[in-house]
Amino acid sequence: MNKSYLSGETIDVTVHEVCANNKLKEIHKAGGGDWGGTMVDEAFIEFLTKIAGSFKQHLF
């Protein structure tokens, strides 16, 4: 299957196993937190600020 999706403000993680009959078996139910795409964006801006100085005011 090898698919992942990242967007929004939160992320929920569920673990599945692909069975011999090509059906999915749920191993662990969804759980998560505020680690979605918005958090990735913020971390990237913070990283750029550390290496290039403050430029947030130039984003808009």
Steps between C-alpha positions, in 0.01 A plus 500: 500500500778745595282812510506795735311826516591826673279804529313720741566570864482153650612153408350169603700179473348156453707185450373238255633163391445374146371144534555211258158560339607863427262635764605739777503407867505787749790455743476830688208746502538864405683726736687820444542867565586833346780374274337561160608711206455828686758393758739398222456845341575673831807285562629578149458877554681467835783308330537762226498778758786331686718473190403823318384734775154634560304543181144426613391856427590444132269201456191712436 
